[in-house]
Amino acid sequence: MISSIQSWNIHSTQIESVHEHNPKFFFGSGKVFELSEKIREYVNNENVTMVFLNTGKLSNRQIKEIEGAFGCKVFDRYRVVLELFKERANTREAKLQVQLAEIHYLKSHLTSEDSTGYDQQRGGGKSVFGSGETKLDKSKKVLANAENKIKKSLLLIKSQRQQAKAERVKKKVPHVALVGYTNAGKTSLAKALAHDTTIIPEDKLFATLDTTAHRGKLPSGLNLVYIDTVGFISDLPHDLVESFSTTLEDVKTADLLLHVSDISHPEYELQKKTVEDVLHKLNLPSELFKTMIHLHNKVDLREGSEELPSTDNTLSISATANIGIDTLKNQIEKHILESTGRRRVKVNIDQQGGELSWFYRHGTVINTIAHDDGSLDIIALLDDGNKERFEKEFRTKLKT
């Protein structure tokens, strides 16, 4: 994770036992002394500028004490992931979400140590009327105001996204959400499924921090939208998950989920479980879990000869090597037709009537066969509602 950040390099790594509930040092006192000698030597002689402790979030006191002992900056997992997010954020929404996560971090590290001194403009007394304002109070107020502004901006962006989603729902365009651990290959798969050459996947953690939509077409000709979501990571601090929760809204309303896993990764099982745990926390409709297709991606890079399971809901693929993509499209079509109530219908119509244009407006035309008598055999996809509307408007029974 550290090496994924531009201009950051790893000097060395070390595994140590810790006392996570130590309110002061995180480590035992003897271990702190041992580590501080080694790290100060690195800082003074080998250009080391920061130590990363692979734990969720250190307290403000722990950071100050450890930095004092080590003689350099100390980052916990939250701060490192936040640095990653800062580097990857390109759109306005992603940048706002990173700022929101940073404010959450700063708020959690405000302490009474920051309260020394009172605002001289309001006096130094502590009486109820005209009481002085501490530095801590002012810091909290500044952060709260900034947080409110960001949340308002994000609500506006969310509203705009919901309008776009409402338009898709109105047009009854199905959408399929791709979820998975960061760098599992979701963007490469979106490119393969949508045949969108403008998508440029990158081989790095959190290459995208935005939900992106890509139009595609199934074998029957049915149009749909593939939603590429932000990747997950294990032990992601709650505040970061909360800040980026709006990017996962499309997952909740998807017609189908594709869970993309990197089968070549040595921690494949842990990554898969991490994603499933996050999905369960989103309180998704139970039907989405039942129909979710699990994809063993990067099968071409996998070592070993163990046979992988292959069912309607579990497939082995390679998005970049185009392995299993056609099979996957057929499975997606099967699930989408079932979940959206679409079915194949057949009918013979007059080419001069309005039936054909009606089918193009309200359904998906799969095939047409013209006859010498001016009639036309048509095979199309319609949902139940449009099937009933057609039969009522044209007084013609559709065959299924």
C-alpha positions in Angstrom: 0.0 0.0 0.0 2.8 2.4 0.9 4.6 1.8 -2.4 1.4 2.6 -4.3 1.8 6.3 -3.3 3.9 8.3 -5.8 7.3 9.4 -4.5 7.0 7.1 -1.4 9.5 4.2 -1.1 9.8 1.5 1.5 13.1 1.4 3.4 12.4 -1.7 5.5 9.6 -3.6 7.2 9.4 -5.3 10.6 6.8 -7.4 12.5 6.5 -6.6 16.2 4.0 -7.5 19.0 2.1 -4.5 20.2 -0.1 -3.3 23.1 -2.9 -1.7 21.0 -4.6 -0.4 24.1 -1.5 1.3 25.5 -2.9 4.8 25.9 0.6 6.3 25.5 3.0 4.4 23.3 1.1 1.5 21.5 4.2 -0.6 22.2 5.7 -1.7 25.5 8.3 0.8 26.9 11.2 -1.6 26.2 10.2 -2.1 22.6 9.8 1.7 22.1 13.4 2.2 23.3 14.7 -0.6 21.0 12.8 0.7 18.0 13.6 4.4 18.6 17.3 3.7 18.5 17.1 1.9 15.2 14.7 4.4 13.6 16.6 7.5 14.7 19.6 6.0 13.0 17.6 5.5 9.8 16.3 9.1 10.1 19.8 10.6 10.6 21.8 8.5 8.2 19.5 6.9 5.6 17.0 9.7 4.7 14.0 7.9 6.4 11.2 10.5 7.0 8.2 8.5 8.2 7.2 5.3 10.0 4.0 3.5 9.1 2.3 1.4 11.8 -0.2 -1.0 10.2 -3.1 -0.3 12.6 -6.5 1.4 12.0 -6.2 4.7 13.8 -3.8 5.8 16.5 -4.9 8.3 19.1 -3.6 11.8 19.1 -1.5 11.2 22.2 0.0 8.0 20.7 1.0 9.8 17.6 2.7 12.6 19.5 4.5 10.3 21.9 5.7 7.9 19.2 6.8 10.7 16.9 8.8 12.2 19.8 10.4 8.8 20.5 11.2 8.0 16.8 12.1 11.6 15.7 10.0 11.5 12.6 6.4 11.5 11.3 4.2 8.5 12.2 1.3 7.4 10.0 -1.4 4.9 10.9 -3.5 3.0 8.3 -6.1 5.8 8.1 -3.6 8.4 7.2 -1.9 6.2 4.6 -5.2 5.3 2.9 -6.1 9.0 3.0 -2.9 9.9 1.2 -3.7 7.3 -1.4 -7.2 8.8 -1.8 -5.8 12.3 -2.1 -3.5 11.2 -4.9 -6.2 9.3 -6.8 -9.0 11.9 -6.5 -9.7 13.5 -9.9 -13.3 14.5 -10.0 -14.9 17.1 -7.8 -17.0 14.5 -5.9 -13.9 12.4 -5.1 -12.0 15.4 -3.9 -14.9 16.4 -1.7 -15.1 12.9 -0.2 -11.4 12.9 0.6 -11.8 16.3 2.3 -14.7 15.0 4.3 -12.7 12.0 5.4 -9.8 14.2 6.4 -12.0 16.4 8.5 -13.3 13.3 10.3 -9.7 12.4 11.1 -8.8 15.9 12.3 -11.9 16.1 14.5 -11.1 12.8 16.1 -7.6 14.1 17.0 -8.7 17.4 18.6 -8.0 17.2 22.3 -8.1 19.4 25.4 -4.4 20.1 24.8 -5.6 22.3 22.0 -7.8 24.4 24.4 -5.1 26.5 26.1 -5.7 30.2 25.8 -8.9 32.2 25.2 -9.9 34.4 22.5 -8.8 37.9 23.7 -11.5 39.6 21.7 -14.1 38.0 24.0 -12.3 38.2 27.3 -10.7 35.6 29.4 -13.5 34.9 31.9 -15.4 31.7 32.1 -18.7 33.2 33.1 -21.9 32.1 31.3 -22.3 35.5 29.7 -19.4 36.5 27.4 -17.3 33.4 28.2 -14.0 33.2 26.4 -13.7 30.9 23.4 -10.9 28.3 23.5 -8.7 27.3 20.6 -10.3 23.9 20.8 -13.8 25.5 20.4 -12.6 27.6 17.5 -11.0 24.5 15.8 -14.2 22.5 16.3 -16.3 25.4 14.8 -14.0 25.8 11.7 -14.1 22.0 11.0 -17.9 21.8 11.6 -18.5 24.7 9.1 -16.2 23.1 6.5 -17.9 19.7 7.1 -21.4 21.2 6.6 -20.3 22.9 3.3 -18.8 19.7 1.9 -21.9 17.7 2.9 -24.2 20.2 1.1 -22.1 20.0 -2.0 -22.1 16.2 -1.9 -25.9 16.2 -1.5 -26.2 18.3 -4.6 -24.0 15.9 -6.5 -26.0 13.0 -5.1 -29.2 14.7 -6.3 -27.8 15.0 -9.8 -26.8 11.4 -9.8 -30.3 10.4 -8.7 -31.8 12.4 -11.5 -29.6 10.5 -14.0 -30.6 7.2 -12.3 -34.3 8.2 -12.5 -33.9 8.7 -16.2 -32.4 5.2 -16.6 -35.3 3.8 -14.5 -37.8 5.7 -16.6 -36.3 4.2 -19.8 -36.1 0.9 -18.0 -32.4 0.5 -18.8 -31.1 -2.3 -16.5 -27.8 -1.7 -14.7 -25.2 -4.1 -13.5 -22.8 -3.1 -10.7 -19.2 -4.3 -10.5 -17.9 -4.7 -7.0 -14.7 -6.0 -5.6 -11.4 -5.5 -3.8 -9.2 -2.7 -5.0 -7.1 -3.7 -8.1 -9.2 -6.9 -8.7 -9.8 -5.9 -12.3 -13.3 -4.3 -12.2 -12.4 -1.5 -14.6 -10.8 -3.9 -17.1 -13.9 -6.0 -16.9 -16.2 -3.0 -17.5 -14.1 -2.2 -20.6 -14.4 -5.8 -21.9 -18.1 -6.0 -21.3 -19.0 -2.6 -22.6 -16.4 -2.6 -25.5 -15.5 0.9 -24.4 -12.0 1.7 -25.7 -12.0 5.0 -23.8 -11.7 3.2 -20.5 -8.1 3.0 -19.4 -7.6 0.6 -16.5 -4.5 1.2 -14.2 -2.7 -1.5 -12.3 -2.7 0.2 -8.9 -4.7 0.5 -5.6 -7.7 2.8 -5.8 -7.1 3.7 -9.4 -10.6 5.1 -9.4 -12.5 6.8 -6.5 -15.6 7.5 -8.5 -18.6 5.4 -9.6 -18.5 5.4 -13.4 -21.3 4.3 -15.8 -20.6 2.5 -19.2 -23.2 1.6 -21.7 -23.2 -1.9 -23.1 -25.2 -4.4 -25.1 -26.1 -8.0 -24.3 -26.2 -10.8 -26.9 -29.9 -10.3 -27.5 -29.3 -6.6 -28.3 -30.7 -5.4 -24.9 -29.1 -2.2 -23.8 -27.8 -1.9 -20.2 -25.4 0.1 -18.1 -22.3 -1.3 -16.3 -21.5 0.6 -13.0 -17.8 0.4 -12.0 -17.6 1.2 -8.3 -14.7 2.2 -6.0 -12.6 -0.8 -4.8 -12.7 -2.1 -1.2 -9.8 -2.8 1.1 -9.4 -4.7 4.4 -9.5 -2.9 7.7 -10.7 0.3 6.0 -11.5 2.7 8.9 -15.2 3.3 9.4 -14.9 7.1 8.8 -13.4 6.5 5.4 -16.2 4.0 4.5 -18.8 6.5 5.7 -17.2 9.4 3.6 -17.4 7.3 0.4 -20.8 5.7 1.1 -22.5 7.8 -1.5 -20.4 6.1 -4.2 -22.0 2.8 -3.4 -25.6 4.0 -3.8 -25.8 2.5 -7.2 -25.0 -0.9 -5.8 -28.2 -0.9 -3.7 -30.4 -0.3 -6.7 -28.6 -2.5 -9.3 -30.4 -5.3 -11.1 -27.4 -7.5 -10.8 -24.1 -7.5 -8.9 -20.8 -8.9 -10.3 -18.3 -9.6 -7.5 -14.9 -9.5 -9.2 -12.0 -11.2 -7.3 -8.3 -11.5 -8.2 -7.9 -15.3 -8.2 -4.1 -15.0 -8.7 -3.6 -13.0 -5.5 -2.2 -15.0 -2.5 -4.8 -13.4 -0.2 -7.7 -14.1 -2.5 -10.0 -15.6 0.1 -9.4 -12.7 2.6 -10.1 -10.1 -0.1 -13.3 -11.9 -1.1 -14.5 -12.0 2.5 -13.7 -8.3 3.0 -15.9 -7.4 0.0 -18.8 -9.6 1.2 -18.6 -8.2 4.7 -18.9 -4.6 3.4 -21.8 -5.6 1.1 -23.6 -7.1 4.1 -23.2 -3.8 6.0 -24.9 -1.9 3.1 -28.2 -3.8 3.8 -28.7 -4.8 0.2 -31.9 -6.5 -0.9 -31.6 -10.3 -0.3 -32.3 -11.0 -4.0 -29.1 -9.2 -5.0 -27.1 -11.6 -2.8 -28.9 -14.6 -4.3 -28.3 -13.7 -7.9 -24.8 -12.1 -7.5 -22.3 -13.7 -9.9 -18.8 -14.4 -8.4 -16.0 -14.0 -10.9 -12.5 -15.5 -10.5 -10.7 -12.9 -12.5 -7.1 -13.0 -13.8 -7.3 -16.8 -14.2 -4.6 -16.6 -16.8 -2.2 -15.4 -14.1 -3.1 -18.0 -11.5 -0.6 -20.6 -10.4 -1.5 -24.2 -9.6 -3.7 -26.8 -11.4 -6.6 -26.9 -8.9 -9.9 -26.9 -10.7 -12.0 -23.9 -10.0 -15.8 -24.2 -9.5 -18.0 -23.1 -12.5 -21.7 -22.6 -12.0 -24.4 -20.1 -13.0 -23.2 -17.9 -10.2 -19.4 -18.6 -10.2 -17.2 -18.2 -13.3 -13.5 -18.1 -14.0 -12.5 -15.3 -16.4 -9.7 -13.0 -17.5 -10.9 -9.5 -18.4 -7.6 -8.7 -20.2 -7.2 -12.0 -22.0 -10.9 -12.2 -23.0 -11.3 -15.6 -21.3 -14.9 -16.5 -20.4 -16.3 -13.1 -21.3 -18.9 -14.4 -23.8 -20.1 -17.0 -21.2 -20.4 -14.2 -18.7 -22.5 -12.1 -21.0 -24.9 -15.0 -21.5 -25.2 -15.4 -17.7 -25.7 -11.7 -17.3 -28.5 -11.8 -19.9 -30.2 -14.7 -18.2 -30.2 -13.0 -14.8 -31.2 -9.6 -16.2 -34.2 -11.1 -18.1 -35.3 -12.9 -14.9 -34.8 -9.9 -12.5 -36.5 -7.3 -14.8 -39.4 -9.6 -15.9 -38.4 -9.4 -19.6 -39.3 -12.2 -22.0 -39.0 -13.1 -25.6 -42.2 -12.5 -27.6 -43.1 -13.4 -31.2 -45.7 -11.9 -33.5 -46.5 -11.4 -37.2 -47.3 -7.8 -38.0 -48.1 -5.6 -41.0 -44.9 -3.7 -42.0 -47.0 -0.6 -42.8 -48.6 -0.4 -39.4 -47.2 1.2 -36.2 -46.3 -2.0 -34.4 -42.7 -2.2 -35.5 -41.9 1.4 -34.4 -43.8 0.7 -31.1 -41.4 -2.3 -30.4 -38.4 -0.2 -31.1 -39.6 2.4 -28.6 -40.7 0.1 -25.8 -38.7 -3.1 -26.2 -35.7 -4.7 -27.7 -36.0 -6.0 -31.3 -33.9 -9.2 -31.6 -34.8 -10.3 -35.1 -37.2 -9.6 -38.0 -38.1 -11.7 -41.1 -40.0 -10.0 -43.9 -42.5 -11.9 -46.1 -43.7 -11.2 -49.7 -47.2 -10.5 -48.5 -45.9 -7.4 -46.7 -46.0 -8.9 -43.2 -43.2 -9.2 -40.8 -42.3 -11.8 -38.2 -40.7 -10.1 -35.2 -38.9 -11.5 -32.1 -38.5 -9.0 -29.3 -37.9 -8.6 -25.6 -40.7 -7.0 -23.6 -41.4 -6.7 -19.9 -44.9 -7.8 -18.7 -46.2 -4.3 -18.5 -45.4 -3.4 -22.1 -46.6 -6.8 -23.2 -50.0 -6.0 -21.8 -50.0 -2.5 -23.3 -49.1 -3.8 -26.8 -51.9 -6.5 -26.7 -54.4 -3.9 -25.6 -53.4 -1.1 -28.0 -53.1 -3.4 -31.1 -55.5 -6.1 -30.1 -53.0 -8.7 -31.0 -51.9 -11.7 -28.8 -48.2 -12.1 -28.4 -46.6 -15.5 -28.3 -43.9 -16.3 -25.7 
